[in-house]
């Protein structure tokens, strides 16, 4: 825990009720202490960093003006929420964030009454806040509802769906648009360009607001000014867009100017109907290295705040690195390749590709649905699109994967990063379900590599396959297998027998091969690296069923409907009864922690796998029991 004696104002604030007793002229001091406390805390423990620094003044002002938790405060993209957590009773636990049994990395309803809505994926705040506002009005409750949307979340279609609906039903609610020009990378697209014009026109807006207050609305000059304003403001500021959607627009204002923030929030708080306050902030504000390198400081490990982040010694490549290198190599070999990412250039390993092939690189911003259907359209015209996407974000484009790609049997390659257990980011970012929701799609080929070189080969196989194909790979590094630089393919639907044994057959999918290999050796069992979830190597399964007394399937996907289910379905369809144990992720949302800790929670660490196999097949594991004894 940090030394609170160095933060006397912050130390006196246990809840926002304490903050609301602080005089306005002292709130900038509170904000300064909060920023320094945040820097010290994240430096010691790691976590999301730049976005929180950018909303320090805004967070203080919101909790000062609104009666939270009675008034609802809904944060979008929970990267911004660390200052909020510090001010809402979790100050002394902030260094436990993302750790096992510690604070969740994003707002979470079960953690605090101040977390009005659970967050993880972006662009949900306006919809959730609108729902709260409608429900409150139906109950005759006059509580205020505020959505804070930023870090690129306004680029997603869902945000505009909510604005469109909100302007129609006209609830009393406030949308605070925290415009910092960033998601993880720089924001892209036409909306971003429009906001840039708005930031360059703050003086015009200040003059416009003063004129509106000075000129009587019903006078001749008032009506004349109103007509001029409607024509002029659309040339310089985005107010026309939001006001045509039914939201009264205020701004843009300086999100680091506490008096200006307080005045604007108190004004819009009193106004009826849907309001939108445009606040301009700087990601990483107050910590020079984070302001200068906003992408680098989006999320960090522990670091020395005096020295900043230091370059780490190179380790073996991650699966993300392997994908990024493969993408460039394949692009050099095939000019038809186009790469698409929904605002995850760095996370998905596309930095090198974006520099070497800028005309073939498409960052569509936070718009997963659009990313997948864009790829479908490209494939219709003979291009070879590769969609680089996290497993958890592909969930947001499931209808597009079904309807726009698989149904039409289009040649789209899905490179699915962060599949399986992810760890510190928790349930909202876990890649627990992709095998389940993809394998039921006709035409879809699905692969899960067991090592680095196999990942590269599977990417080539997926790309060369003339239809939809997905390669799902985990976060982090593999086992250290040497990577071949050739663009080799694998025979589709063929498993690889890694060890011949007897008694039990262990069928491993993807990242679970390492522990499976240890146990297969201990039990003198057969080990198969299944490689393909769809099409399944049914010939291998049926052969093994004739010569083995039991099966164990291992995967880092939900057991329900996952790869193991495919094995059981194959046996059932052929009228074969073989005792089978499915090991994978249980039917719960797993808490955050390190990857190793989450695997342990799921029962997928080596000791628990051993124990589960022994309990299910006691007569077939006497060798293991003797070995363990």
Protein Blocks (a to p, Z undefined) as FASTA:
>chain_A
ZZfklmmmlmmpmbfklmmmpcfklmmmmmmmmmmmmmmmmmmnopafklmmmmmmmmmm
mmmmpccfkbccddehjklmmmmmmmnoplmmmmmgoiahiacfbdcfklpmklmbacfb
ehklmmmmmmmmmmmmmnopabdcddddeehllmpmklmmmmmmmmmnopadddddddeh
iakbccedjklmmmmmmmmmmmmmmmmmmmmmmpcfklmklmmmmmmmmmmmmmmmcklm
mmmnopaceddddfkbmklmmmmmmmmmmpgcjddddddddehihiaklmmmmmlmmpcc
dddfknopaddddddddfklmmmmmmmmmmmmomkbccddehilmmnopmmmmmmmmmlc
ccebjafklmmmmmmmmmmnopacdddddfklmmmmmmmmmmmmmmnopacddddehiaj
fbjnommlpcfklmmmmmmpghiacdddfbfklmmmmmmmmmmpgcdddddddehjdehp
acdfbdcdddehiacdfbdcehiacddehjllmmmmmmmmmnopacddekpabdcdfklm
mmmmmmccbdcddddbdfehplklmmmmmmmmnopacdddddddddbdcddddfklmmmm
nopafklmmmmmmmmmmmlmmmmmmmmZZ
